[in-house]
């Protein structure tokens, strides 16, 4: 099990160097360390509970650990925990998520194992199909299964669900809601058809008196008169800051956020790489599988850090340019579009628009 420590350190170094040049400092180093410690404690506690067969208590801890400090290893243990508690659909979906993230991270062995576990679960998955006849579909129709909204594209398709009693609700503006509960079992497929929703009785429209002929209608309550343009001035009343300066402020804000995010992931990558060294005392060779996992997570965090800092620095620089140009462009009719530019070879800021 080899570790590529030099390439990781070089990638992290480039990201933090860019952050220093842009003047960004990680704002939550202490909080991040505390969160990481909490996630590790939750993870270790969950593994102890799983060894004791107390999976119902372990799953919530793994869920919280994944929310605080996401990792592919945590996902795999969480999927196994779901499977042990009979939540087969949740286990299947989590194994597939782990498979996708493993492929993206280049961890082919983990991706293969996660795919195999998901495939093994498929025959036992209970499925639920919710149908709505075309003539019964009304504007704004919303269907919820087990409290979660179902996209209209999934109506009429058998969806894997965890076994048990599942509540189904349909609602639409101006119509009465409809609810039902169906019991699904492992390997079975249940179909539920949503009936036509009944319209609710709407109150008659309120009558309003028309204003006398020739009389001006009173202004709406709470409305304020806006002053017109000053005599001799061609500037419209109520006009705000020059659009170029506004765009510069927005781009600058995006840049600061990007640099801060990149710095956060850079610190995270350094921390994980440092933790990995505990399991790999001989440098390139690890005595424990966890050292390889931490190294792989450090590489992923370093990649995110470099991308975020690159985009953030470009956005910040572009924002400064736009703001300076805006101070010299008095026209209020400018139209500016600002967007990040990111591809395989370039990181920057795309600026376009019209200036009148």
N, C-alpha and C positions, 0 to 999 in steps of 0.2 A: 504494500500500500504506500504509494509515493505521494509526497506533498510538494507542491510547487511554491515554496515560500518566497523565493526571490521574485518571481513574476507578480505575486500578490503584493508584496511590499512595494514594488515599483509602481503598480497601478494605484495603490493607495497614496503613495507619495505624490504622484502627478495630480491627483484630485485635491489633496490638501494644499499643495503648492498653488494651484489655481485659486483656491479659496483665500489664501493669504494675499495673493496679488489683488483680488477683488475687495479685500478688506472685510471678509465675513469671518465671524467667530461662532463656533457651536454654542447655542444659547442654552441648551438643556443637557449638558454633559452629565451633571450629577443626577438629574431626573432619569436620564436614559440608563445610567448604571443601576439605579434603584429598580427601574422597570425590568431590566434584564435579570436582576437578582430574583425579583418576584416571579418572573416567568420560569426561571430555572427551578425555583422551589416548588412551584405548582407542578412542573413536569416530573420532577423526582418523586414528589408525593403521589402523583397519579400512577407512576410505574410501580411503586410499593403496593398501592391498593390493587392494581391489576394482578400482581403476583399472589395476593391473598384471595383473589377471586371476587373482589368487591368492585366490579366494573361499573355499576350504577353510580358509585361515588367518584370513580376515577374520571369518567367522561366529562363532567363539568369542569374539572380542573384542567384537563387537556384543552378543552375549548377556550378557557380563559388564557392559558399559556399561549395558545396559537394567536389569540387576538392581540396580546401584548407584544410577543416576539415571534412572528410567523417563521415556520421552518418546515421543510419537507419531512424530516424525521418525526416531528410532532404530528403532522398530518397522517402519516402511516400508522402511528400508535392510536390516534383518534379513530381512524377507520376501523381498526381492529376492535377497539372498545365498543364502538357502535354495533359491530357484528356480534360481539359477545352478549350484548343486552337485547338482541332481537331487532334492532333498528336496521334492517337489511338495506333498505333504500338509502338511508343516510350513509351507511358503510360503503355501499356501491358508489355513490356520488363522491364521497371523500377519497376513495381509492382512485377514481378517475381524475380528480383534481390533483392528487399527488403524482399520478402518471404524467399529466400535462406539465406540471411544474418541473418534474424530474427531466423530461425531455428538453424543456427550455433551458435547463441548467446543464445539460450535457451529461446527466447521470443516467446512463443507459441501463445499468443493472437495476437500479431502483425503479425506473420506468417499467421495465419488463416485469418485475415482481408485482408492482401495483396493478398493471394491466391483467396479469394472471389472476389476482385475487378478485378483481372486479368481474372478470369473465366467469369465474367460478360462482359468483353470487347471482348472476343474471337469471338462471332458471327458477330460483326461489323468490324472485321479486314479486310482491303483490303490486297490481297496477289498477289505476282508477282512470276511467274515461268520462269526462264531463261534456255533454253534447247540448247544443242550443240550435233548434231549427232555424233556418234562414229567415222564415217569416216571423219568428218570435224575437229576433234580435232588434233591440231598440237603441236609440242613441244614448251613449253614456253607460251602456251595460257593463257592470263589473261583477266578476265571478271570483270568489275566494274559496280556497280549499285549505282546511286546517289553519285558517287565519291568514293565509298568504295569497296575494292577488295572483291570478292565472292570466298570462298573456293571451290575447285573443287568438294568436296563432296556434296555441296549444289546445284550444277547444276541439274536441273530436279526436284527440290523440291520447292513447293510453300512457299515463305518466306513472313511473315507479313511486310508490309511497310506502311509508312504514306501516306495518300491520296494526290493526286496531280499529276503534271507532273514529271516523273522520267526519267533521262537520263541513257542509258545503252551503255557501250563501251566494245569492244573486241579488243585485240591486241596480237601480237606475233612477235618475232624476225624474220626479213626477210619477213614480210607480211604487207600489208596495214591495217591500223586500220579501224574499222567499228563502227558507232554510230547510235543510234536511240533514240527517246523519246516516252514514252507511258504514257497515262493518266489512273490512277487507282482511283476507287471510293470505298467508304465504303461498305464492305460486298462482293465486287466483286473480282474475281480472273482473272488476265491477264496472258497470256502465250506469251513469245517472244522467237523465235528461231534464234540463231546466224547463219548467212549463212557462207559458206566456205570463208575464208579470201584469198584475192588475193596475190600472191607472188609479191614482189618488184623486179625490174630489178637490178641485181647485176653487178657491173663493172667487166671486165675481170681481171684475176690475173696478177700482174705486173711481167714482165720478169726480171730475174736476171742472170748475167753472172757467170758461174762456174769458180772457181779459176783454174789456170794452173795446169796440172798434176805434182805432186811432190811438189807443193808449199803449204805452210801452209796457211790456211784460216785466214784472219785478225780477230783480236778479235772484238766483238761487241762494238759499240760506247759507251763510258762511262764506259766500263768494266775495272776493276783494277786487276792487278796480285796479287794473294795472296801468301805471303811468305810460303815456305815449312817449315817442322820441322827443328829445329836447329840441327846441327851435334851432335850426341851422346845423343840426347834427344828422349824419347819414347812418349812424349806428343804431340798430334796432333796439327798442327798450327790452330790458331783461336779458340781453345777450351775456353769456358767461365767458369763461376763460377761453383763450385760443385753443382750438382742437389739437394743434400740434403739441402744446404744453400738456394738455390733458393726456394725450397718447403717450407722451414722455413719462408722465407720472405713473400711468398704468404699467408701461413696459418696465420702468424701474422697480415698481412693486413686485412684478412677476420675477424680475431678476433676483431681488433680495430673497424671495421665497425659495427660488430654485437653488440659490447658493446655500441657503440655510439647510434645505433638504439634503443637498449633496454632502454638506459637512456632517450632517447627522449620520448618513449612511457610511461616510468615511470613518467616523469614530466607531461605528458599529462593526465595520470590517476589521479595524485594528484590534478591537476587543475580542472578536471571535478568533482572529488569527493568534492572538496571545493565549486565549484559552486552549486552542488546539495544541500549542507547544507543550502543555502539561501532559497530553496523551502521546506525544511524540518526542521523547527525551533525546533520541538520537538524530534529530534534525529532519531527515528526509523519510524516515521509516517510523510508522505508527504502531504502537502496541495495542491500541484499542480502536475499534471502528468509529468511535465517537470523534476521534481526532480527525479522521477523514471527513466526517460530516461537517464539523466546525470549519475545516479548511474550505470546503466547497461553499458553505454559506458565506464565508469571508470573501471569496472571489465574487459571488453574486452581489454582495453589498458594495464591493469596490467598483463593480461595473455600473451599478445604479448611481453611485456617488459621482463618478467621472461624467456620466451623461447629464445628471442634474446640474452639476456645477458648470459644465460647458454651456448648457442652454441658459442658465441663470446669469452667467457672466456676459454672454452675448446680449441678453435682454436688458441688463443693467447699462451696458455701454450704449446700446441703441436708445434707451430711454434718456440718457444724458444728452445725446446728440439731438433728439427730437425736442427736448425741453429748451435747449439753447437756440435751435432754429426757430422755435415757436415764439421766443421773446423778440425775434426780428421780423416775424410775419404777422402784420396787423390784421390781415383778412380774416373774417369770421365765417367765410363760406368754404373753408378747406374741408376736405373729406379725407380722412386718413384711416388706413387699415394696417394693423400691426399683428404679425404672427411669427411664432418661432420657426426656424428652418433647421431640420434635423434629418440627415440621411447617412449613408454609409461613410461619406467622406467629409461632410460639412456639418458644423454646428453654428448657428447664427440667428439673425433676426431679419425677417422679410418685412419691408415697409413699402406701402403703395398708397395711391390715392390721387386726388386732384386738388389743385391749389388755384383759386380764382383771385 
